[in-house]
Amino acid sequence: MKKTLAVMMSALMVGGLALSGCGGGQTATTAAPTGAAKTEAAGTESAAESAAPEAASGEQVTITISNWLEAEEATSAIFKELLDDFMAANPDIKVESQAIPFNQYKDQVLIAGTSGNAADVIMGNSQMMSAFNGAGILAELDSLASKDVLDDIYPGYLSGTTYGGKVKALSWAPHPIAMYYNKDLFTKAGLDPEKAPATWDEMTEAAKAVAALGKDDSGNTIYGLGLPTGKVAHTGTVFNGIFYTFGGHFVDKDGMVDLNNEGNVAALTWTKELVDAKVIPAGLEIKDLRGLFASGQIGIIFDGDMGRGAFRASSGIGEEFDKKMGIAIIPAGETGRSETVYTEHQLAVFEKSEHKEAAIRLVEYLIGKDAMLKYHKSNAVLSARKSIATLPEMNEDYFMEVFNKQSETASPLPATNAMFDNAMNEVTKAIERIVVNNEDIATVLDETNATIREMYGQ
């Protein structure tokens, strides 16, 4: 794995642009006090959230936070507001934002981190944090973060930021994948539009019934289920939830890549059968499926909470589309529980930061009650913390109730290796070979398994 990572980092150093940052090498006259921030009880505001601690010497510590939120129109204003709120509550800390476009973010942070110049607080998603951890730029948070905060995070979300038994980041704005369905198509197919399928078998039968409608009034094919089966790494990523539903997995309990297992074979056999029956469209990615669902050509689709906004926009009727849309947790499959995966924003502290105590105060503020309620009101984000996710303000409609319920059983992506994104590209290729090219499932899984193990250095 060290050899693989070294090759990856060398390529980044040649092809990327260095990110200037003062997080690792900045000198300050005083360290921020942290005792009050360590006493936060689950469900209550921390001292950092409710009171402005006095600077020990009247001078400020300056910390930086790298992010892509300020670089995007939908989140720029609220992100700046949250930082301003933190600084108002913590006058001994000044926060400087390093905004980086999303498509450049991972590479620039890796380059900055390995050169010792990453921001004090590092934002990322599940796949990015795996790479950042592999590069050794994340600080351990087990003793740095408040125990009460750590205990308040849903176990599934906390496990997704734990590497080798050490917490290296904290969950922020998770996006569990749930189930959407088209009520109009359910009605036309003779199904109850107010009753979502509760089991995988019920969902499969409902999808077949919708597909049996054939075509819409414009002659477009109607599909029962929209499941990504090709093109981009996202397909392989979300397919982990399908593997889990059938009792399968991407890595075994020892962390070894293990694709050719009974559950995965069953999941892919099921998928192939529905693709052949034209219940699932073949070779499409999530953006294609979202468009088909919004236009009434797909009966059921799996997507995150951001899906609602995408469907409203693609349908051309905005919030009126909500009347056509049902929402429910993923139906229970072979394991007897609602199996799904999540993506999320995460916050970490740079290993070489000279201001870790101030950095963790910012992290805990951003994932705390006041900030999350404001962020939720602005962008309908979820919280990974049990005490916050269950607040009435976070469950203002049935849609939010379902996604908060889905958080209880959401599993982290198995992104334990810095090459996870590359591995998911290989899984996507395997799915395409099986469902589009009609290749043998076991053979494809064996070959893909060998490719990824070599990639992982296993």
DOLUMMI-132297 format. One record per residue: x, y, z of N, C-alpha, C in turn. Coordinates in pm, whole numbers. Each point is the difference from the previous one (the first is absolute). Layout:
REM residues N
ATOM    n_px    n_py    n_pz   ca_px   ca_py   ca_pz    c_px    c_py    c_pz
ATOM       X       Y       Z       X       Y       Z       X       Y       Z
...
This chain:
REM residues 458
ATOM    n_px    n_py    n_pz   ca_px   ca_py   ca_pz    c_px    c_py    c_pz
ATOM      83    -120       0     -83     120       0      86     126       0
ATOM     117      -4      75      88     115       5      54      33    -138
ATOM      35    -107     -76      51      21    -134    -107      62     -89
ATOM    -124     -50       8    -109      54     -80     -25     145      31
ATOM       0      32     131     -27     137      43     111      93     -46
ATOM     124     -49       5     112      83     -42     -12      36    -148
ATOM     -40     -99     -81     -19      25    -142    -109     103     -22
ATOM    -109     -16      74    -112      92     -15      41     141      36
ATOM      75      15     110      39     132      46     100      64     -95
ATOM      87     -81     -59      96      54     -96     -73      59    -120
ATOM    -103     -71     -45     -77      49    -113     -69     131      33
ATOM     -51       9     121     -68     122      42      97     117       8
ATOM     121     -27      51      98     107      16      41      56    -137
ATOM       1     -87    -102      38      45    -133    -115      76     -65
ATOM    -122     -54      14    -111      54     -76     -81     106      71
ATOM      12      13     133     -86      91      74      64     135      22
ATOM     -78      90      56      48     131      40      10       4     151
ATOM     106      56      53      18       6     145    -102      94      60
ATOM     -54     -42     112     -97      82      73      72      74     111
ATOM      -5     131      -1      64      76     107     -91      -1     120
ATOM      55     -23     119     -80      -3     121      88      25     119
ATOM     -58      61     103      80      34     117     -31     -90     116
ATOM     -78    -106     -22     -42     -84     112     114     -68      70
ATOM      91     -62     -75     102     -80      63     116      78      54
ATOM      35     112     -64     121      67      40     -20     132      69
ATOM    -121      40      27     -29     129      58      36       6     147
ATOM      50     113      44      35      18     140     -97      96      64
ATOM     -45     -28     122     -93      88      71      52      24     140
ATOM     -50     104      63      50      36     132     -68     -74     112
ATOM    -117     -59     -30     -71     -69     106     -81    -114     -57
ATOM     -22    -101      79     -85    -112     -41    -139      23      52
ATOM    -100     -47     -73    -138      20      42     -34     -90     117
ATOM     -73      49     101     -43     -84     112     -99    -102     -48
ATOM       4    -121      58     -87    -107     -48     -82     -67     108
ATOM      21      30     122     -70     -73     107    -149       5     -13
ATOM     -54     119     -31    -145      13      -9     -56     -80    -114
ATOM      75      -4    -111     -50     -73    -117      -4    -149      24
ATOM      74     -51      98       4    -143      27    -115     -46      88
ATOM     -84      91      47    -104     -38      95    -137     -10     -64
ATOM      -5       1    -135    -130      -3     -66     -71    -131      23
ATOM    -123       4      51     -81    -120      19     -87     -19    -123
ATOM     -27    -126     -32     -82     -30    -118    -133      69      12
ATOM     -39      73    -110    -129      66      -3       3     139      56
ATOM     112      46      51       9     135      54     106      77     -74
ATOM      -3     133      11      98      83     -66     131      -3      77
ATOM     109       1     -73     131       9      64      25     143      41
ATOM     102      18      83      36     135      40      40      81    -123
ATOM      62     -66     -98      39      71    -121    -120      51     -76
ATOM    -115     -70      12    -121      38     -72     -79     106      75
ATOM      11       3     132     -90      84      78      66     121      63
ATOM     134       0       7      66     112      64     132      28     -68
ATOM      45     126       4     125      38     -61     111      -6     102
ATOM      91     -98      -8     108      -9      96      96     116     -17
ATOM      59      44     109      90     114      -3     140     -45     -38
ATOM      63      69     -91     135     -33     -42      96      19     116
ATOM      92     -94      13      90       2     114      83     127       6
ATOM      45      52    -112      86     117       2     -58     115     -82
ATOM    -126     -14     -42     -63     104     -78      38      -3    -146
ATOM      81     -99     -44      39     -12    -139     -66    -122     -63
ATOM     -15       5    -130     -69    -106     -71      96    -107     -53
ATOM     -53    -122      -5      63    -108     -74     -68      -2    -137
ATOM      76     -13    -106     -57      -8    -134      11    -144     -51
ATOM    -113     -55     -41      -1    -134     -58     -64       7    -138
ATOM      25    -103     -79     -55      -5    -136     -86    -125     -15
ATOM     -95       7     -93     -83    -116     -32     -10     -12    -152
ATOM      41    -112     -54     -13     -24    -144    -138     -59     -27
ATOM     -61      40    -111    -137     -42     -28     -33      29    -146
ATOM    -110     -61     -47     -53      36    -131    -134      71      12
ATOM     -53      11     121    -131      62      20      -1     146     -42
ATOM     108      72      34       4     142     -33      18      22    -150
ATOM      43    -105     -71      20      11    -144    -127     -32     -79
ATOM    -107     -39      70    -124     -39     -67    -113      94      39
ATOM     -77      40     -99    -105     101      21    -102     -44     105
ATOM     -36    -128       0    -106     -48      89      39       4     148
ATOM     129       0      29      44     -10     140      93     112      45
ATOM      41      86     -90      98     104      34     -48      91     113
ATOM    -121      52     -12     -49      97      98     -17     -62     138
ATOM     -60    -120       7     -23     -61     131     132     -41      65
ATOM      97     -44     -78     129     -39      56      70     121      62
ATOM      -1     112     -71      60     122      55     -72      43     128
ATOM    -132     -14       1     -78      37     118      35     -88     120
ATOM      19    -129     -23      36     -90     109     137      35      58
ATOM      94      34     -86     133      39      48      -7     130      78
ATOM     -81      94     -49     -17     127      73     -62     -24     137
ATOM     -98     -90       5     -63     -33     129     102     -58      97
ATOM      84     -88     -50     102     -61      86      95     105      53
ATOM      46      90     -86      94     103      45     -65      97      97
ATOM    -129      27     -17     -70      87      96      -8     -66     137
ATOM     -17    -131       1      -9     -74     126     138     -32      57
ATOM     103      12     -83     137     -33      41      95     111     -46
ATOM      -2     115      65      81     114     -46     150     -24       8
ATOM      43    -106      68     142     -31       7      48     -80    -121
ATOM     -91     -32     -93      37     -79    -118     -49      72    -126
ATOM      91      20     -93     -34      51    -132       8    -115     -99
ATOM    -101     -13     -86      -4    -108     -97      13      56    -141
ATOM      95     -54     -74      16      36    -141     -38    -119     -87
ATOM     -82      26    -100     -50    -106     -88      88     -15    -123
ATOM      32    -124     -35      70     -30    -124     -99     -72     -91
ATOM     -62      74     -91    -101     -57     -90      68     -61    -123
ATOM     -32    -126     -27      60     -73    -112    -113     -67     -78
ATOM      -6      15    -132    -104     -69     -78       3    -151      26
ATOM    -117     -61       2     -11    -141      37      87     -91     -86
ATOM       3      25    -130      74     -91     -89     152      12      15
ATOM      46     101      73     143      15      27      35     -30     146
ATOM    -103     -17      80      19       1     145      91    -111      51
ATOM     -30    -123     -33      75    -114      53     149      12     -30
ATOM      32      27    -126     141       6     -39      73     114      70
ATOM     -64     117       9      66     114      60      24     -20     150
ATOM     -97     -61      69      19     -25     142     110    -103      24
ATOM       3    -104     -83     107    -100      12     138      63     -20
ATOM      12      85    -101     128      66     -26      39      91     116
ATOM     -97      80      47      27      90     111      34     -78     127
ATOM     -74    -108      23      22     -78     122     135     -66       4
ATOM      42     -59    -111     128     -70      -1     118      98       2
ATOM     -24     127     -33     105     100       9      -6      77     132
ATOM     -97     -38      87      -9      61     132     -78     129       6
ATOM     -77      31    -105     -69     129      -6    -151     -11     -12
ATOM     -59    -108      43    -146     -13      -6     -65      93     103
ATOM    -129      24     -18     -75      82      95      -9     -73     134
ATOM     -27      77     106     -14     -60     133    -120     -94       4
ATOM    -111      42     -62    -120     -84     -11     -17     -39    -146
ATOM     -14    -129     -25     -10     -52    -136    -139     -59     -21
ATOM     -72      54     -97    -128     -57     -39      25    -110    -102
ATOM     -89     -95     -10      12    -105    -100    -127     -82      -6
ATOM      -4     -98     -90    -106     -99       3      62    -136      34
ATOM     -79    -103       1      48    -131      44     120     -46     -80
ATOM      -7      12    -133     110     -47     -84     125      86      18
ATOM     -19     130      11     114      89      18      72     -28     131
ATOM     -77     -16     108      62     -20     130      83    -128       4
ATOM     -44    -100     -73      78    -123      -7     137      28     -61
ATOM       2      82    -106     127      37     -63      83      88      91
ATOM     -65      94      69      73      89      92      60     -81     115
ATOM     -77     -96      50      53     -84     107     117     -84     -50
ATOM     -13     -53    -122     108     -79     -57     128      80     -17
ATOM     -15     131     -21     116      87     -15      55      45     135
ATOM     -67     -39     110      49      32     134     -16     145      41
ATOM    -102      70     -52     -13     142      32    -113      31      98
ATOM     -66    -105      54    -111      22      92      40     -27     144
ATOM     -39      87      90      29     -18     143    -100     -97      61
ATOM      42     -72     103     -91     -86      76     -88      87      88
ATOM    -131     -28      -1     -96      83      73     -55     -67     126
ATOM      41    -123      29     -58     -74     112       9      76     132
ATOM     113      62      26      17      77     124     -14     150     -24
ATOM      14      42    -125     -10     143     -31    -145      47       1
ATOM     -90     -80     -56    -142      34      -3     -68     -38     132
ATOM    -112      65      29     -76     -30     120     -58    -140      -5
ATOM      13     -75     108     -59    -134       8    -150       5     -17
ATOM     -64     103      56    -145      12     -11     -42      21    -146
ATOM      79      74     -75     -30      18    -142      18    -131     -75
ATOM     110     -69      24      25    -128     -66    -111    -101      30
ATOM     -44      -5     126    -104     -93      40    -136      35     -61
ATOM     -15     125     -43    -128      46     -54     -14     -28    -149
ATOM     106     -42     -65      -4     -26    -144     -51    -142     -25
ATOM     -91     -15     -96     -50    -133     -33     117     -94     -28
ATOM      -5    -124      52     112     -93     -16      42     -20    -145
ATOM     -95      -7     -92      33     -19    -140      81     115     -56
ATOM     -31     122      43      74     115     -46     138       8      65
ATOM       9     -35     128     129       4      69      95    -105     -57
ATOM     -53    -116     -34      86    -105     -55      56      41    -135
ATOM     -72      85     -72      47      44    -130     114     100       6
ATOM      30      52     119     111      94      15     108     -59      91
ATOM      -7    -130      23      95     -68      86      92     -88     -85
ATOM     130      17      17      99     -76     -76      97     -67      97
ATOM      11    -131     -10      90     -71      89     -33      21     147
ATOM    -130      16      29     -43      19     138      12     142      51
ATOM      43      95     -85      18     139      41     -96      90     -78
ATOM     -68      90      71     -89      96     -65      85     109     -65
ATOM     -16      17    -132      81      97     -72     -81     117     -58
ATOM    -131      -6       8     -86     108     -50    -135     -12      69
ATOM     -83     102     -13    -135      -3      56    -101      26    -111
ATOM    -110     -70       4    -103       9    -103     -70     136       4
ATOM     -25      52    -120     -69     129     -12     -87      -8    -125
ATOM    -129      22      15     -93      -2    -112       2    -132     -77
ATOM     -40    -111      64      -3    -129     -70    -115      -9    -100
ATOM      17     -86     -99    -102     -21    -103     -28    -149     -15
ATOM     -82     -59      87     -35    -141     -17     -89     -17    -123
ATOM      10    -115     -62     -81     -29    -119    -129     -68      44
ATOM    -113      52     -45    -132     -56      32     -73     -31    -131
ATOM    -130     -29       9     -77     -40    -117    -108     105     -33
ATOM      -3      41    -126    -107      85     -53     -86     -85     -94
ATOM    -129      32      -7     -83     -69     -99    -105      97     -56
ATOM     -44     -30    -122     -95      86     -70    -143     -48      29
ATOM     -76      83      71    -135     -39      40     -93     -17    -119
ATOM      16      82    -102     -86     -11    -117      20    -134     -70
ATOM     126     -42     -14      28    -128     -64     -47    -117      86
ATOM      12      14     131     -51    -104      89    -150     -17     -18
ATOM     -71     111      -8    -145      -5     -18     -37     -67    -132
ATOM      68      38    -108     -28     -59    -131      31    -149      -2
ATOM      97     -41      82      39    -142       3     -86     -81      97
ATOM    -100      64      61     -89     -71      93      60     -15     140
ATOM     101      79      33      64      -5     132     -54     112      88
ATOM      13     -16     129     -44     102      94     103     112       3
ATOM     -33     121     -46      97     108      -7      42      54     137
ATOM     -76     -34     102      31      48     134      70    -107      85
ATOM      32    -112     -61      65    -108      73     127     -42     -73
ATOM     113      37      55     128     -34     -61      35    -146      26
ATOM      68     -67     -91      44    -138      25      88      -5     124
ATOM     -26     -99      86      75     -12     125     111    -103      -8
ATOM     -11     -95     -95     103    -103     -15      56       6    -142
ATOM     116     -60     -19      63       0    -131     -85     -75    -102
ATOM     -62    -108      42     -87     -76     -91    -120      85     -43
ATOM     -60      72      97    -113      88     -34      42     108     -98
ATOM     118      56      21      50     103     -90      24     -55    -140
ATOM      57    -120      -7      26     -62    -130    -129     -23     -77
ATOM    -103     -49      69    -130     -23     -64     -64     131     -43
ATOM      14     104      83     -55     131     -36      71      55    -124
ATOM     132     -16      -7      76      47    -116     -42     -73    -127
ATOM     -23    -130      11     -46     -77    -116    -138      46     -45
ATOM     -87      32      96    -135      45     -34       4     133     -73
ATOM      86      91      45      13     130     -67      57     -19    -140
ATOM     102     -82     -13      61     -23    -132    -100     -62     -98
ATOM     -95     -77      54    -101     -64     -85     -92     103     -67
ATOM       3     125      46     -79     106     -64      48      24    -142
ATOM     125     -36     -28      52       9    -137      51     136     -38
ATOM     -87      85     -51      39     133     -46     -97     106      50
ATOM      47     124       7     -88     109      40     -74      54    -122
ATOM     -77     107      18     -82      54    -109      84      55    -116
ATOM     127      28      29      89      52    -106      83    -109     -65
ATOM     -24    -123      41      73    -112     -58     133     -30      65
ATOM      28      63     114     125     -25      71     -11    -125      87
ATOM     107     -78       7      -1    -122      81      -6      35     148
ATOM     -83     -74      71     -11      17     145      76    -114      68
ATOM      88      35      91      77     -99      75     -49      -6     144
ATOM      16    -116      60     -48     -15     137      97      52     104
ATOM     131     -16     -27     101      35      99     120      65     -67
ATOM      44     112      56     117      68     -50     120     -30      89
ATOM      92     -81     -52     120     -38      75     120      26     -89
ATOM      98      79      46     116      25     -87      76    -128     -28
ATOM      33     -20    -126      71    -122     -40     118      28     -92
ATOM      46     125      -5     114      25     -87      56     139       4
ATOM     109      16     -72      66     124     -38      94      60     103
ATOM     -45      28     122      83      76      94      17     -74     132
ATOM     100      45      79      32     -66     127    -117       0      97
ATOM     -89      98     -14    -116       8      89     -82    -129      -5
ATOM      -5     -63    -116     -75    -126     -12      55    -105      95
ATOM     131     -21      -5      61     -97      91     -17      39     145
ATOM       7     131      26     -12      48     138    -135     -36      60
ATOM    -109      39     -68    -133     -23      56     -39    -147      -6
ATOM      66     -78     -87     -33    -142     -10      40     -76     126
ATOM      83      60      84      32     -63     127    -126     -25      83
ATOM     -95      92      -8    -127     -18      71     -77    -120     -51
ATOM       5     -25    -133     -67    -117     -57      70    -127      47
ATOM     133       1       0      74    -115      51     -41     -31     144
ATOM      -7     104      84     -37     -20     141    -140     -58      13
ATOM     -92      45     -85    -138     -47       5      -7    -151     -20
ATOM      87     -54     -85       2    -143     -28      98     -75      90
ATOM      50      67     102      94     -65      92     143      -3     -50
ATOM      30      79    -104     134       2     -56      86     111      58
ATOM     117      21     -60      93     101      49     109      26    -104
ATOM      68     111      15     114      35     -86     131     -50      62
ATOM      15      20     130     116     -53      73     -48     -92     111
ATOM      81    -100      34     -40     -92     108      36      59     135
ATOM     -22     -77     106      21      51     136     145      33      30
ATOM      90     -52     -81     142      28      18      48     115     -89
ATOM     -94      61     -73      35     113     -85      52     -38    -137
ATOM      -8    -129     -35      46     -45    -131    -112      14    -104
ATOM      33      49    -117     -98       8    -108     -50    -140     -31
ATOM    -134     -15      -2     -60    -134     -11    -130      11     -80
ATOM      11      21    -130    -117      25     -82     -81    -124     -33
ATOM      66    -112     -25     -72    -119     -44     -54     -78     120
ATOM    -100      58      67     -65     -68     111    -146     -26     -34
ATOM     -64     -86      76    -136     -44     -31     -98     116     -11
ATOM       8      96      93     -93     113      -2      16      88    -123
ATOM     125      28     -38      24      83    -118     -50     -69    -127
ATOM      24    -131     -10     -47     -75    -116    -153       7      -8
ATOM     -67     -15     115    -147       8       2     -48     139     -41
ATOM      69     104      48     -39     138     -33      13      26    -149
ATOM     109     -45     -59      22      23    -142     -88     -89     -87
ATOM     -32    -119      47     -94     -87     -72    -137      65      -5
ATOM     -44      53     114    -129      70       9       0     121     -95
ATOM     106      78       2       9     118     -86      -5     -39    -147
ATOM      78    -102     -36       4     -44    -139    -137     -47     -47
ATOM     -71     -73      83    -134     -48     -37     -96     116     -26
ATOM       7     105      83     -91     114     -18      41      86    -118
ATOM     129       7     -30      45      72    -120     -48     -74    -124
ATOM      15    -131       0     -44     -80    -115    -151      10     -21
ATOM     -74      14     110    -146      11     -10     -46     143     -26
ATOM      98      90     -18     -27     142     -25     -76      68     113
ATOM      21     -52     120     -52      66     120      97     109      43
ATOM     131     -25     -18     106      96      28      64      39    -132
ATOM      16     130     -29      70      38    -123     148     -31      12
ATOM      63     -42    -108     139     -44       5      98     112     -28
ATOM     113       1      76     114      85     -32     -15     147      31
ATOM     -97      39      82     -20     141      30      62      38     133
ATOM      34     129      16      51      51     126    -109      80      69
ATOM      28      46     121    -104      59      84     -62     125     -61
ATOM      79      83     -68     -58     122     -57    -103     -34    -108
ATOM      24    -106     -77     -97     -44    -101    -127     -51      67
ATOM      18     -78     105    -114     -59      69     -86     107      68
ATOM      65     102      55     -76     109      62     -91      68    -101
ATOM      52      21    -120     -82      63    -103    -119     -86     -39
ATOM      21    -131     -12    -110     -90     -35    -104      -8     111
ATOM      45       1     125     -95      -4     112     -83     128       2
ATOM      65     114     -20     -70     128       3    -100      13    -114
ATOM      26     -70    -112     -92       9    -115    -106    -110       3
ATOM      -4     -79     107    -103    -102      14      27    -127     -77
ATOM     129     -31     -26      33    -121     -76      63    -108      88
ATOM      17      27     129      51    -100      94     -89       0     124
ATOM     -35    -120      46     -90     -11     114      69      14     134
ATOM     121     -54      14      72       0     128     146      36     -26
ATOM      58      80      89     140      35     -13      61      15     139
ATOM     126     -37      13      74      20     125      85     126     -14
ATOM      -8      89      97      78     124      -8      12      61     139
ATOM      90      96      12      19      70     127    -100     111      18
ATOM      10      73     110     -95     107      29       8     113    -102
ATOM     115      13     -67      12     103    -103     -85     -32    -123
ATOM     -51    -122      -8     -81     -40    -114    -126      83     -17
ATOM     -61      38     111    -125      76      -9      19     128     -81
ATOM     107      72      28      26     123     -75      25     -27    -147
ATOM      72    -109     -28      29     -36    -139    -129     -35     -74
ATOM     -89     -75      66    -125     -39     -65     -90     122     -24
ATOM      -4      90      96     -81     121     -17      48      79    -120
ATOM     132      15     -11      56      80    -108     -19     -69    -136
ATOM      26    -130      -7      -9     -72    -128    -143     -14     -49
ATOM     -94      -8      92    -141     -18     -39     -58     124     -65
ATOM      56     115      32     -52     125     -54    -119      55      75
ATOM     -42     -70     107    -118      47      75      34      32     146
ATOM     128      -5      32      44      41     133     -61     -83     112
ATOM     -45      67     105     -52     -69     117    -128     -76     -28
ATOM     -66      28    -110    -120     -75     -36      31    -147     -23
ATOM     128     -27     -35      39    -139     -24     -11     -83     128
ATOM       8      65     116      -9     -72     127    -130     -79      12
ATOM    -105      47     -66    -130     -68       7       5    -135     -72
ATOM      91     -13     -96      14    -125     -74      98     -96      67
ATOM      73      49      99     116     -72      52     -26     -60     138
ATOM      20    -131      10      -1     -66     130     143     -17      48
ATOM      19     -15     130     133     -15      57      -6    -102     113
ATOM      99     -87       8       3    -102     106     144     -48      18
ATOM      25     -68     111     132     -59      19      16    -119     -96
ATOM     124     -36     -26      28    -114     -88     -65    -126      57
ATOM     -72     -77     -82     -65    -122      49     101    -101      56
ATOM     -45     -77      98      86    -102      62      22    -116     -96
ATOM     124     -48      -5      34    -112     -88      40    -123      78
ATOM     106     -67     -47      43    -128      59      43      13     145
ATOM      50     115      39      48      18     138    -112      34      97
ATOM    -119      30     -53    -112      33      87      -3     145      45
ATOM      91      82     -47       2     142      37      10      86    -124
ATOM     -28     127      15      12      94    -110     147      32     -22
ATOM      57     -59    -105     143      17     -28      20     114    -100
ATOM      88      91      34      32     108     -92     137      56      36
ATOM      54      81     -88     126      67      27     -25     151      -3
ATOM      99      73      40     -13     145       0     127      65     -51
ATOM     -17     117     -55     112      90     -25     -17     115      98
ATOM     103      78      19     -13     108      97     115      98     -13
ATOM     -19     116      59     109      92      24      61     -39     135
ATOM     129      13      11      70     -29     125      97     113      31
ATOM      34      14     126      96     101      44     111     -67      79
ATOM     124      37     -31     116     -58      67      95     111      41
ATOM     100     -36      80     103      94      44     134     -44     -59
ATOM      75      94     -54     128     -29     -61     100     -48     106
ATOM      67    -111     -29      94     -60      94     109      98      43
ATOM      45      85     -90     110      92      32     -49     139      42
ATOM    -130      15      22     -51     129      46      61      36     135
ATOM      38     125      15      51      48     128    -112      50      90
ATOM    -124      -9     -51    -115      52      75    -113    -103       3
ATOM      32    -121      39     -99    -108       0    -116      29      94
ATOM      27      61     115    -109      27      95    -100      99     -58
ATOM      50     104     -65     -90      95     -64     -72     -64    -118
ATOM      71     -86     -73     -60     -66    -115    -116     -90      40
ATOM      18     -78     107    -108     -90      41    -119      78      53
ATOM      24     118      57    -113      83      43     -84      43    -119
ATOM      66      32    -112     -75      36    -121     -77    -121     -52
ATOM      65    -116      -3     -67    -121     -48    -123     -29      85
ATOM      15       1     133    -112     -32      87    -110     105      -9
ATOM      37     124     -28    -102     103     -18     -82     -29    -127
ATOM      70     -31    -109     -69     -21    -127     -93    -122       3
ATOM      34    -102      78     -89    -117       8     -94       9     121
ATOM       4     113      71     -83      19     118    -141      49     -33
ATOM     -80      14     102    -142      29     -15     -28     131     -74
ATOM      58     111      47     -32     130     -59      34       4    -149
ATOM     122     -46     -33      43       5    -139     -82     -94     -87
ATOM     -29    -120      49     -74     -97     -81    -144      46     -24
ATOM     -63      59      99    -137      49     -21      -2     109    -106
ATOM     100      88       2       5     108     -98      33     -56    -139
ATOM      94     -94      -7      38     -62    -127    -117     -80     -57
ATOM     -72     -67      88    -117     -78     -45    -108      91     -56
ATOM     -24     111      68    -104      93     -47      35      57    -136
ATOM     130      18     -25      44      57    -127       6    -103    -111
ATOM      51    -121      30      28     -98    -105     -57    -139      26
ATOM     -86     -15     102     -67    -127      30      97    -114      22
ATOM     116      29      62      97    -106      27     -42     -79     124
ATOM      58    -119      13     -24     -85     115     115      14     100
ATOM     -22     -52     120     104      -3     101      35    -145      33
ATOM     129     -25      26      44    -134      39     -14     -24     149
ATOM     -40     103      74     -11     -11     146    -143     -34      41
ATOM     -13    -101      84    -132     -49      41     -84     108      65
ATOM      60      79      88     -76     100      74     -51     111     -91
ATOM      68      25    -111     -41     105     -92     -94     -55    -107
ATOM      29    -118     -50     -82     -60    -106    -144     -23      44
ATOM     -22     -16     130    -135     -28      51     -75     127      42
ATOM      61     117     -14     -68     124      36    -115      28     -97
ATOM    -110      58      49    -113      32     -89      41      88    -118
ATOM      94      91      24      42      90    -107      71     -72    -114
ATOM      52    -120      30      68     -79    -104     -95    -100     -66
ATOM    -123      -3      47    -101     -95     -51    -130      73     -31
ATOM      13     107     -78    -114      88     -22    -102     -56     -99
ATOM      37    -106     -73     -97     -63     -90      34    -149      -9
ATOM     -88     -75     -67      19    -145      -9     128     -35     -73
ATOM      36      79     -99     122     -23     -75     121      -5      93
ATOM      13     101      86     114       5      92     -10    -111     105
ATOM    -120     -35      40     -17    -109      96      54    -132     -57
ATOM     -28     -24    -127      46    -124     -63     152      -4      -6
ATOM      63     109     -41     145      -2     -11      69      -6     135
ATOM     -58      62     100      57     -15     135     -19    -143      51
ATOM    -111     -63     -36     -21    -140      34     101     -89     -73
ATOM      27      32    -128      95     -79     -76     141      10      59
ATOM      31     111      65     131      17      63      28    -108     104
ATOM    -103     -52      59      17     -97     108      61    -131     -48
ATOM     -18     -33    -128      54    -127     -53      98      20    -114
ATOM      34     124     -31      93      27    -110     141     -47      36
ATOM      65     -63     -95     137     -50      20      99      88     -76
ATOM     121      12      52     102      78     -72      46     -71    -126
ATOM      46      77     -95      65     -61    -115     127     -71      48
ATOM      35    -113     -58     121     -71      43     126      67     -56
ATOM      11     131      24     109      79     -56     119       0      94
ATOM      58    -117      20     109     -16      95     137      11     -64
ATOM       3      19    -130     127       7     -73       2     126     -85
ATOM     118      60     -12      13     124     -75     -39     -16    -147
ATOM      -3    -123     -50     -35     -25    -140    -146     -40     -17
ATOM     -84      33      96    -140     -43      -2     -73      48    -125
ATOM      17     128     -37     -68      51    -119      39     -80    -124
ATOM     128     -32     -12      45     -80    -113     -62    -139       3
ATOM     -12     -55     121     -61    -133      15    -146       3     -43
ATOM     -71     108      33    -141       9     -38     -17      13    -152
ATOM      99      59     -66      -2       1    -146       7    -142     -55
ATOM      83     -82      64      12    -140     -42    -129     -78      26
ATOM     -65      28     113    -128     -66      30    -105      41    -103
ATOM       0     128     -38     -93      47    -103      23     -74    -131
ATOM     127     -16     -39      32     -73    -122     -51    -145       9
ATOM      14     -59     119     -47    -138      20    -150      -9     -18
ATOM     -73      97      55    -146       0     -12     -41      13    -146
ATOM      67      87     -74     -29      17    -142      28    -129     -78
ATOM     111     -67      32      34    -124     -69    -107    -107      22
ATOM     -59       2     119    -100    -102      34    -137      32     -59
ATOM     -48     123      22    -139      30     -39     -13      49    -144
ATOM     107      53     -58      -6      50    -138      65     -98     -97
ATOM     118     -51      37      74     -90     -90     -29    -147      21
ATOM     -81     -32     101     -44    -138      26     116     -96      33
ATOM     101      50      68     112     -85      39     -33     -76     128
ATOM      71    -108      24     -25     -86     115      31      74     130
ATOM     -93      -6      95      12      77     124     123     -41      80
ATOM      18    -128      25     112     -46      82     134      36     -62
ATOM      10     -16    -131     126      31     -70      33     148      12
ATOM    -100      83     -23      21     146       8      40      41     141
ATOM     -68     -55     100      32      36     138     140     -45      40
ATOM      40    -118     -45     135     -48      30     106      90     -63
ATOM     -20      37    -125      97      85     -69       5     140      62
ATOM    -116      53      33      -6     134      62      62      -3     139
ATOM     -24    -108      72      56     -16     134     153       4      -5
ATOM      57     -71     -97     146      -3     -14      54     139     -36
ATOM     -70      71     -85      43     135     -40       2      94     119
ATOM    -106      -3      80      -8      92     113      96     -38     111
ATOM      20    -129      22      97     -41     102     140      49     -35
ATOM      35      -8    -127     130      50     -43       7     152      22
ATOM    -108      68     -32     -10     144      18      16      38     148
ATOM     -59     -83      88       3      25     144     131     -48      65
ATOM      82     -70     -76     122     -54      57     -24    -118      91
ATOM    -107     -77     -31     -35    -116      85      52    -130     -63
